[in-house]
Amino acid sequence: MITFIDSFEQIPASDWHRLNTSSCPLVSYDFFKALEASQSVSTARGWQPHHMVIENDGAIDGIMPLYLKQHSWGEYVFDWDWARAFEDNNIAYYPKLVGTIPFTPLTSNKLFSNTPSSTRLSLAELLPSLISHCQQHDINSWHILFCPEIESGSKQAENSQSVSMAKLPEDVYQRHTVQFHWFNRSYACFDDFLATFTSRKRKNTRKERASISQQGITIRQLQGQEITAQDIDFFYLTYQLTYLKKGHQPHLSFDFFKQIFKNLADNILLIIASHEDNDVACALFFYDEKQLYGRYWGCKESFKNLHFELCYYQGIAFCIEQNLQCFNPGTQGEHKIQRGFEPVLTHSYHWVKHAAFKDAIREFCQHECEQMQSYLHQCRQALPFKVVV
């Protein structure tokens, strides 16, 4: 039986922990709960919780966090052109149903299910149910963002990362984006990593890093209980400034971060830069036993190369010290390539109700996927390594 609920608090924490096999803090119960409890995600903000719950004999077998959206902010797979085309034809594009971690462009399982393998649910199997739900209600499309790739056919290789053997419906379209991730290839230290660069790129990176101390900037890394209330206040000030400088209001409230710093303390790294004994910039990361996730950055004053140092080089050094295997610094940013971040293809899936737009959207997605594959190849050619890996 499939039902839809309007609050994460209706999901028992014990069921979430049982069904969620990931150690990533960004898909933890505390993270999703804080989004709604802080009102950062709410109907008033255009993110109406509409979570899918799958039950069998009274027990919850699967959960898919979903949101009814009245806009396209905070998704990172952009469909503004689609919305504009609908509007130009006097057809409503919203509301739409979105499966994602709000404001978090992280590839992860969007369906949480950990039942025995013989009965385990798959995302592809549930897509027809999503289509039916939208058709029966006033929902004009659905979008599953940043999920593992779904096989388009019925055959699936054993070593594939695809999530289902069910066939993708014909009117469900795949889209790609490219992110840039850093991979730890058993580096003993930062210089060990730099030794893989060409001479010119290695010299440039060392020059960027040296410029930090030359400007009189000091940096401290804080974890868990080392982070004080004053540090949290400073972080939120710089987080706000990042958005306000662009003329936008911050997505996430101060209350959200207070809950996160309290409940996910063991998974948080806060890096703060100071100049003349005054804190001037900081970057917030999450981590588990395998990966580091760069999320938020902000500054009160601008300094040359400080963004690169706090958001990239400090994170790489932390991964090497902690033996973490991957560093996902967030979305976009070709400037990451020359600093050793490798292009990675992401996947999302989309369905629209209005038949007149299906052909145009299908052609758009097919063309975009081809472009992204070409872009991925070009980015790989631009990597700074002596031998492309």
C-alpha positions as CSV (number, residue, x, y, z in Angstrom):
1,M,0.0,0.0,0.0
2,I,1.3,3.4,-1.0
3,T,0.3,6.6,1.0
4,F,1.6,10.2,1.0
5,I,2.2,12.1,4.2
6,D,2.7,15.8,4.8
7,S,5.3,15.7,7.6
8,F,8.5,14.0,8.3
9,E,7.6,13.7,11.9
10,Q,5.0,11.1,10.9
11,I,7.9,8.8,10.0
12,P,9.1,6.8,13.0
13,A,12.9,7.4,13.5
14,S,13.3,3.6,14.0
15,D,11.8,2.9,10.6
16,W,14.1,5.5,8.9
17,H,17.2,4.0,10.6
18,R,16.1,0.5,9.6
19,L,15.6,1.4,5.9
20,N,18.4,3.9,5.4
21,T,21.7,2.0,4.7
22,S,23.8,5.1,4.1
23,S,26.1,6.6,6.7
24,C,26.0,10.0,4.9
25,P,24.8,12.6,7.4
26,L,22.9,14.5,4.6
27,V,20.4,11.6,4.3
28,S,20.1,11.1,8.1
29,Y,16.8,11.3,9.9
30,D,18.1,14.3,11.9
31,F,18.9,16.2,8.7
32,F,15.5,15.8,7.1
33,K,13.7,16.4,10.3
34,A,15.6,19.6,10.9
35,L,14.6,20.9,7.5
36,E,10.9,20.7,8.4
37,A,11.2,21.5,12.1
38,S,13.0,24.7,11.4
39,Q,10.5,25.7,8.7
40,S,13.3,25.9,6.1
41,V,11.2,23.4,4.2
42,S,7.5,24.2,4.4
43,T,4.4,25.0,2.4
44,A,5.0,28.7,3.0
45,R,8.5,28.4,1.5
46,G,7.1,26.5,-1.6
47,W,8.3,23.1,-0.4
48,Q,5.2,21.2,0.8
49,P,6.2,17.8,2.2
50,H,4.5,15.0,0.3
51,H,6.5,11.9,1.3
52,M,5.7,8.5,-0.2
53,V,5.4,5.7,2.3
54,I,5.2,2.1,1.1
55,E,3.7,-0.4,3.6
56,N,3.3,-4.2,3.5
57,D,1.2,-6.0,6.2
58,G,1.4,-2.9,8.4
59,A,5.1,-2.6,8.2
60,I,6.9,0.2,6.4
61,D,9.0,-1.2,3.5
62,G,10.1,2.0,1.8
63,I,10.2,5.8,2.1
64,M,10.8,8.3,-0.6
65,P,11.1,12.0,0.6
66,L,9.1,14.1,-1.9
67,Y,8.0,17.7,-2.0
68,L,5.2,19.6,-3.9
69,K,6.9,22.6,-5.3
70,Q,5.5,26.0,-6.4
71,H,8.8,27.1,-7.9
72,S,12.2,25.7,-9.0
73,W,14.6,27.2,-6.5
74,G,17.1,25.1,-4.6
75,E,17.1,22.1,-7.0
76,Y,20.2,22.5,-9.1
77,V,18.7,20.6,-12.1
78,F,17.3,23.6,-13.8
79,D,13.9,23.5,-15.5
80,W,13.1,27.3,-15.7
81,D,12.9,27.1,-19.5
82,W,10.3,24.4,-19.3
83,A,8.3,26.4,-16.8
84,R,8.6,29.5,-19.1
85,A,7.4,27.5,-22.1
86,F,4.3,26.3,-20.2
87,E,3.6,29.9,-19.0
88,D,3.9,31.2,-22.6
89,N,1.2,28.8,-23.6
90,N,-1.0,29.7,-20.6
91,I,-0.6,26.2,-19.1
92,A,0.3,25.7,-15.4
93,Y,3.7,24.2,-14.8
94,Y,3.4,24.1,-11.0
95,P,2.8,22.4,-8.7
96,K,5.3,19.7,-9.4
97,L,6.5,16.8,-7.3
98,V,10.2,16.6,-6.6
99,G,12.3,13.8,-5.0
100,T,15.5,15.3,-3.7
101,I,17.4,16.4,-0.6
102,P,16.3,20.0,-0.4
103,F,19.0,22.5,-1.4
104,T,21.5,19.6,-1.6
105,P,22.7,18.4,-5.0
106,L,24.1,15.1,-3.7
107,T,23.7,11.8,-5.5
108,S,22.1,9.4,-3.2
109,N,19.3,6.8,-3.0
110,K,16.0,8.7,-3.1
111,L,14.1,5.6,-2.2
112,F,15.0,4.2,1.2
113,S,14.4,0.4,1.4
114,N,16.3,-2.2,3.2
115,T,14.0,-5.2,3.1
116,P,15.3,-8.7,2.1
117,S,16.7,-8.7,-1.4
118,S,14.0,-10.9,-2.8
119,T,11.3,-8.3,-1.8
120,R,13.3,-5.1,-1.9
121,L,11.7,-2.2,-3.6
122,S,13.4,-0.3,-6.5
123,L,13.0,3.2,-7.6
124,A,12.1,2.2,-11.2
125,E,9.3,0.0,-10.0
126,L,7.7,3.0,-8.2
127,L,7.8,5.4,-11.2
128,P,4.4,4.2,-12.6
129,S,2.9,4.8,-9.1
130,L,4.3,8.3,-9.2
131,I,2.8,8.9,-12.6
132,S,-0.6,7.6,-11.5
133,H,-0.6,9.7,-8.4
134,C,0.1,12.9,-10.4
135,Q,-2.5,12.0,-13.0
136,Q,-5.1,11.6,-10.3
137,H,-4.2,14.8,-8.6
138,D,-3.4,18.4,-9.6
139,I,0.3,17.7,-10.0
140,N,1.7,18.5,-13.4
141,S,5.1,16.7,-13.3
142,W,7.5,14.8,-11.1
143,H,11.3,15.0,-11.0
144,I,13.7,12.6,-9.2
145,L,17.0,14.5,-8.8
146,F,20.6,13.3,-8.2
147,C,19.9,9.5,-7.9
148,P,21.9,6.5,-9.1
149,E,21.3,5.7,-12.8
150,I,18.3,3.6,-13.6
151,E,18.7,0.9,-16.3
152,S,16.7,1.8,-19.4
153,G,16.2,-1.9,-20.3
154,S,15.5,-5.0,-18.4
155,K,19.0,-6.4,-18.2
156,Q,21.4,-5.2,-15.5
157,A,25.0,-6.2,-15.0
158,E,25.9,-7.5,-11.6
159,N,28.6,-4.9,-11.1
160,S,26.4,-2.0,-12.3
161,Q,25.6,0.9,-10.0
162,S,22.1,1.0,-11.5
163,V,19.3,0.6,-9.0
164,S,16.7,-1.4,-10.7
165,M,16.0,-4.1,-13.3
166,A,12.6,-2.6,-14.0
167,K,12.2,-0.9,-17.3
168,L,12.1,2.9,-17.5
169,P,8.7,4.1,-18.7
170,E,8.9,5.5,-22.3
171,D,7.8,9.0,-21.2
172,V,10.3,9.3,-18.4
173,Y,13.3,11.2,-19.5
174,Q,16.8,11.2,-18.2
175,R,19.0,14.3,-17.6
176,H,22.6,14.7,-16.7
177,T,24.7,17.3,-15.0
178,V,28.5,17.3,-14.3
179,Q,30.0,17.7,-10.9
180,F,33.6,17.7,-9.9
181,H,34.8,15.3,-7.1
182,W,38.2,14.6,-5.6
183,F,39.4,11.0,-5.2
184,N,41.9,9.8,-2.7
185,R,44.4,7.4,-4.4
186,S,46.2,6.4,-1.2
187,Y,48.0,9.7,-0.8
188,A,50.2,10.0,2.3
189,C,50.2,13.8,2.4
190,F,49.2,16.8,0.4
191,D,52.5,16.9,-1.4
192,D,52.0,13.3,-2.4
193,F,48.8,14.4,-4.1
194,L,50.5,17.4,-5.8
195,A,53.2,15.0,-7.1
196,T,50.6,13.7,-9.6
197,F,50.3,17.2,-11.2
198,T,52.2,18.6,-14.1
199,S,55.0,20.9,-13.0
200,R,53.2,24.1,-14.0
201,K,49.9,23.1,-12.2
202,R,51.8,22.0,-9.1
203,K,53.7,25.3,-9.0
204,N,50.4,27.2,-9.3
205,T,48.8,25.3,-6.5
206,R,51.7,25.8,-4.1
207,K,51.7,29.5,-5.0
208,E,47.9,29.8,-4.2
209,R,48.4,28.1,-0.9
210,A,51.4,30.1,0.1
211,S,49.5,33.3,-0.6
212,I,47.2,32.6,2.4
213,S,50.0,33.0,5.1
214,Q,51.6,35.8,3.1
215,Q,48.3,37.8,3.5
216,G,48.5,37.2,7.3
217,I,45.6,34.7,7.3
218,T,45.5,31.9,9.9
219,I,43.1,28.9,9.6
220,R,41.7,26.6,12.2
221,Q,39.7,23.4,11.7
222,L,37.0,22.7,14.2
223,Q,35.1,19.4,14.7
224,G,32.1,18.5,16.8
225,Q,32.2,19.8,20.4
226,E,35.1,22.2,19.5
227,I,32.6,24.4,17.7
228,T,31.3,27.1,20.0
229,A,28.0,29.1,19.9
230,Q,30.1,32.1,18.8
231,D,31.5,30.0,15.9
232,I,28.0,29.1,14.8
233,D,26.9,32.7,14.9
234,F,29.8,33.7,12.7
235,F,29.1,30.9,10.3
236,Y,25.5,31.9,9.9
237,L,26.5,35.5,9.3
238,T,28.7,34.5,6.4
239,Y,26.2,32.1,5.1
240,Q,23.6,34.9,4.9
241,L,26.0,37.2,3.3
242,T,26.7,34.7,0.5
243,Y,23.0,34.9,-0.5
244,L,22.4,38.6,0.2
245,K,25.3,39.6,-2.0
246,K,23.4,37.9,-4.9
247,G,20.1,39.6,-3.9
248,H,18.5,36.4,-2.5
249,Q,17.3,35.4,0.9
250,P,19.1,32.3,2.5
251,H,17.3,29.0,2.0
252,L,18.1,27.7,5.5
253,S,17.2,29.3,8.8
254,F,19.5,29.8,11.8
255,D,17.3,27.3,13.7
256,F,18.1,24.6,11.1
257,F,21.8,25.0,11.6
258,K,21.5,25.1,15.4
259,Q,19.7,21.7,15.3
260,I,22.3,20.3,12.8
261,F,25.3,21.5,14.9
262,K,23.7,19.8,17.9
263,N,22.4,16.5,16.4
264,L,25.1,15.9,13.8
265,A,28.1,17.2,15.7
266,D,30.2,14.1,15.1
267,N,29.8,14.6,11.3
268,I,30.6,18.3,11.0
269,L,33.9,20.0,10.1
270,L,33.9,23.8,10.3
271,I,37.0,25.7,8.9
272,I,37.4,29.3,9.9
273,A,39.9,31.8,8.5
274,S,41.1,34.8,10.6
275,H,42.9,38.0,9.7
276,E,44.5,40.2,12.4
277,D,42.6,38.2,15.0
278,N,39.2,38.7,13.4
279,D,37.3,35.9,11.8
280,V,36.8,36.7,8.1
281,A,35.5,33.6,6.3
282,C,34.4,30.0,6.9
283,A,33.4,26.8,5.2
284,L,31.1,24.1,6.6
285,F,31.6,20.4,5.7
286,F,29.9,17.1,6.6
287,Y,31.7,13.8,6.6
288,D,31.3,10.1,7.3
289,E,33.8,7.3,7.4
290,K,34.3,7.4,3.6
291,Q,33.5,10.9,2.2
292,L,33.7,14.6,2.8
293,Y,30.8,16.8,1.7
294,G,31.5,20.5,1.1
295,R,28.3,22.4,1.6
296,Y,28.4,26.1,2.6
297,W,30.9,29.0,2.3
298,G,30.8,32.7,3.2
299,C,33.1,35.6,4.0
300,K,33.0,39.1,5.5
301,E,36.1,40.2,3.6
302,S,37.6,39.1,0.3
303,F,41.2,37.8,0.2
304,K,43.0,36.4,-2.8
305,N,42.7,32.6,-3.1
306,L,40.9,32.2,0.3
307,H,37.9,30.5,-1.3
308,F,40.2,27.9,-2.9
309,E,42.0,27.3,0.3
310,L,39.0,26.9,2.6
311,C,36.6,25.1,0.3
312,Y,39.1,22.8,-1.6
313,Y,42.6,22.5,-0.3
314,Q,41.7,22.3,3.3
315,G,39.1,19.7,2.5
316,I,41.6,17.6,0.4
317,A,44.1,17.8,3.3
318,F,41.4,16.7,5.7
319,C,40.5,13.7,3.5
320,I,44.2,12.6,3.3
321,E,44.6,12.9,7.1
322,Q,41.4,11.0,7.8
323,N,41.8,8.5,5.0
324,L,38.5,9.5,3.4
325,Q,38.1,8.2,-0.1
326,C,36.1,10.9,-1.8
327,F,35.5,14.7,-1.5
328,N,32.3,16.1,-3.0
329,P,32.6,19.9,-2.8
330,G,29.2,20.7,-4.2
331,T,27.8,21.5,-7.6
332,Q,29.2,23.4,-10.6
333,G,32.6,25.1,-10.8
334,E,35.1,24.4,-13.7
335,H,37.8,26.1,-11.6
336,K,37.8,22.9,-9.5
337,I,39.3,20.9,-12.5
338,Q,42.8,22.5,-12.3
339,R,42.8,21.8,-8.6
340,G,42.5,18.0,-9.1
341,F,38.7,17.6,-8.9
342,E,37.5,15.1,-11.6
343,P,34.3,15.3,-13.6
344,V,31.5,13.0,-12.5
345,L,28.2,12.5,-14.3
346,T,25.0,12.8,-12.3
347,H,21.5,11.5,-13.2
348,S,18.0,12.7,-12.8
349,Y,14.6,11.5,-14.1
350,H,11.6,13.6,-15.2
351,W,8.0,13.1,-16.3
352,V,5.4,15.7,-17.4
353,K,1.7,15.3,-17.5
354,H,0.8,17.6,-20.4
355,A,1.0,15.5,-23.6
356,A,1.7,18.4,-25.9
357,F,5.1,19.0,-24.3
358,K,6.4,15.4,-24.1
359,D,8.1,15.3,-27.5
360,A,9.8,18.6,-27.1
361,I,11.1,17.7,-23.6
362,R,12.2,14.3,-24.8
363,E,14.3,15.9,-27.6
364,F,15.7,18.5,-25.2
365,C,16.8,15.8,-22.7
366,Q,18.4,13.6,-25.4
367,H,20.3,16.6,-26.8
368,E,21.3,17.7,-23.4
369,C,22.6,14.2,-22.4
370,E,24.8,14.2,-25.6
371,Q,26.2,17.6,-24.7
372,M,26.9,16.5,-21.1
373,Q,28.8,13.5,-22.3
374,S,30.9,15.7,-24.6
375,Y,31.5,18.2,-21.8
376,L,32.5,15.3,-19.5
377,H,35.2,14.3,-22.0
378,Q,36.4,17.8,-22.4
379,C,36.8,18.3,-18.6
380,R,38.8,15.1,-18.3
381,Q,41.2,16.4,-20.9
382,A,41.7,19.5,-18.8
383,L,42.7,17.7,-15.6
384,P,46.1,18.8,-14.1
385,F,47.6,15.3,-13.8
386,K,50.7,14.1,-15.5
387,V,48.7,11.2,-16.8
388,V,44.9,11.4,-17.0
389,V,43.4,9.0,-14.4
